[in-house]
Amino acid sequence: MIQIEDNNMPIQVAEKIISGTKEVPACTLDKAAYKLSTGKEIEDIVSVDMFDLKEIKEIADYLMIYYQSHINDD
């Protein structure tokens, strides 16, 4: 979960979006691949990136559209 605080700087917010993770159930294929490659059991719940690169680009595009539509409001 990403939590943005009132005192976070814009760069900190961006870092939270980029490096944010979420907990998801591990699928059977993931469990088998992990065990095969490491010899260890994987947890039932795994941590994965919240957004992939395509989704981060989409967020950036939305922010740029918002910015450009409000640029003359200053």
MODELLER restraints for C-alpha pairs under 7 A, 6 or more apart:
rsr = mdl.restraints
at = mdl.atoms
rsr.add(forms.Gaussian(group=physical.xy_distance, feature=features.Distance(at['CA:1:A'], at['CA:20:A']), mean=6.85, stdev=0.5))
rsr.add(forms.Gaussian(group=physical.xy_distance, feature=features.Distance(at['CA:1:A'], at['CA:21:A']), mean=6.56, stdev=0.5))
rsr.add(forms.Gaussian(group=physical.xy_distance, feature=features.Distance(at['CA:1:A'], at['CA:22:A']), mean=6.00, stdev=0.5))
rsr.add(forms.Gaussian(group=physical.xy_distance, feature=features.Distance(at['CA:2:A'], at['CA:16:A']), mean=6.36, stdev=0.5))
rsr.add(forms.Gaussian(group=physical.xy_distance, feature=features.Distance(at['CA:2:A'], at['CA:20:A']), mean=6.06, stdev=0.5))
rsr.add(forms.Gaussian(group=physical.xy_distance, feature=features.Distance(at['CA:4:A'], at['CA:13:A']), mean=6.46, stdev=0.5))
rsr.add(forms.Gaussian(group=physical.xy_distance, feature=features.Distance(at['CA:19:A'], at['CA:49:A']), mean=6.92, stdev=0.5))
rsr.add(forms.Gaussian(group=physical.xy_distance, feature=features.Distance(at['CA:20:A'], at['CA:49:A']), mean=6.03, stdev=0.5))
rsr.add(forms.Gaussian(group=physical.xy_distance, feature=features.Distance(at['CA:20:A'], at['CA:50:A']), mean=5.35, stdev=0.5))
rsr.add(forms.Gaussian(group=physical.xy_distance, feature=features.Distance(at['CA:21:A'], at['CA:47:A']), mean=6.13, stdev=0.5))
rsr.add(forms.Gaussian(group=physical.xy_distance, feature=features.Distance(at['CA:21:A'], at['CA:48:A']), mean=5.30, stdev=0.5))
rsr.add(forms.Gaussian(group=physical.xy_distance, feature=features.Distance(at['CA:21:A'], at['CA:49:A']), mean=4.37, stdev=0.5))
rsr.add(forms.Gaussian(group=physical.xy_distance, feature=features.Distance(at['CA:21:A'], at['CA:50:A']), mean=4.49, stdev=0.5))
rsr.add(forms.Gaussian(group=physical.xy_distance, feature=features.Distance(at['CA:22:A'], at['CA:47:A']), mean=5.49, stdev=0.5))
rsr.add(forms.Gaussian(group=physical.xy_distance, feature=features.Distance(at['CA:22:A'], at['CA:48:A']), mean=5.56, stdev=0.5))
rsr.add(forms.Gaussian(group=physical.xy_distance, feature=features.Distance(at['CA:22:A'], at['CA:49:A']), mean=6.33, stdev=0.5))
rsr.add(forms.Gaussian(group=physical.xy_distance, feature=features.Distance(at['CA:22:A'], at['CA:50:A']), mean=5.37, stdev=0.5))
rsr.add(forms.Gaussian(group=physical.xy_distance, feature=features.Distance(at['CA:23:A'], at['CA:45:A']), mean=6.21, stdev=0.5))
rsr.add(forms.Gaussian(group=physical.xy_distance, feature=features.Distance(at['CA:23:A'], at['CA:46:A']), mean=5.51, stdev=0.5))
rsr.add(forms.Gaussian(group=physical.xy_distance, feature=features.Distance(at['CA:23:A'], at['CA:47:A']), mean=4.57, stdev=0.5))
rsr.add(forms.Gaussian(group=physical.xy_distance, feature=features.Distance(at['CA:23:A'], at['CA:48:A']), mean=6.44, stdev=0.5))
rsr.add(forms.Gaussian(group=physical.xy_distance, feature=features.Distance(at['CA:24:A'], at['CA:45:A']), mean=5.44, stdev=0.5))
rsr.add(forms.Gaussian(group=physical.xy_distance, feature=features.Distance(at['CA:24:A'], at['CA:46:A']), mean=5.50, stdev=0.5))
rsr.add(forms.Gaussian(group=physical.xy_distance, feature=features.Distance(at['CA:24:A'], at['CA:47:A']), mean=6.39, stdev=0.5))
rsr.add(forms.Gaussian(group=physical.xy_distance, feature=features.Distance(at['CA:25:A'], at['CA:44:A']), mean=5.71, stdev=0.5))
rsr.add(forms.Gaussian(group=physical.xy_distance, feature=features.Distance(at['CA:25:A'], at['CA:45:A']), mean=4.41, stdev=0.5))
rsr.add(forms.Gaussian(group=physical.xy_distance, feature=features.Distance(at['CA:25:A'], at['CA:46:A']), mean=6.15, stdev=0.5))
rsr.add(forms.Gaussian(group=physical.xy_distance, feature=features.Distance(at['CA:26:A'], at['CA:44:A']), mean=5.30, stdev=0.5))
rsr.add(forms.Gaussian(group=physical.xy_distance, feature=features.Distance(at['CA:26:A'], at['CA:45:A']), mean=5.49, stdev=0.5))
rsr.add(forms.Gaussian(group=physical.xy_distance, feature=features.Distance(at['CA:26:A'], at['CA:46:A']), mean=5.89, stdev=0.5))
rsr.add(forms.Gaussian(group=physical.xy_distance, feature=features.Distance(at['CA:31:A'], at['CA:42:A']), mean=5.69, stdev=0.5))
rsr.add(forms.Gaussian(group=physical.xy_distance, feature=features.Distance(at['CA:34:A'], at['CA:42:A']), mean=6.54, stdev=0.5))
rsr.add(forms.Gaussian(group=physical.xy_distance, feature=features.Distance(at['CA:35:A'], at['CA:41:A']), mean=5.48, stdev=0.5))
rsr.add(forms.Gaussian(group=physical.xy_distance, feature=features.Distance(at['CA:35:A'], at['CA:42:A']), mean=6.97, stdev=0.5))
